[in-house]
């Protein structure tokens, strides 16, 4: 079935890996405790939980800067997300999350986060990110980043 994803079918060994850029701006940090229920049958943090942690820091930052999306107005929506897994996270422990932003465009910006154990902050266990687009929710259309948000995400 030809289409825009044909290359994925032709080369199933192709690995998608997205790297966090060197040029980025640290905007938020937080600690997330690992819960027993966050683990999977293999005894380490379930892969879906990493995405939940990425969402948690992104939302925590948005609320911290006064950005509370209004379904009748405008706000941020992510259009893609990724996570690279480097080292297992396991219970018990706390995860030190650091969030970065970069590359503001007309309607978008990139957000990134690293995850390390709080007791070993120099060892990055996972890193991920998302492309965020500013939208008019009722119209379901992209909208230019507001000046106040652009100032937050610019270098």
Secondary structure, DSSP 8 states (H G I E B T S, - for coil): --STTHHHHH-TT--------SS-EEEEEEEEE--GGGB-TTSSB-HHHHHHHHHHHHHHHHHHTT----TTSEEEEEEEEEEEE-S---SS-EEEEEEEEE---SSEEEEEEEEEEGGGTTSEEEEEEEEEEEEETTTTEE----HHHHHHH--
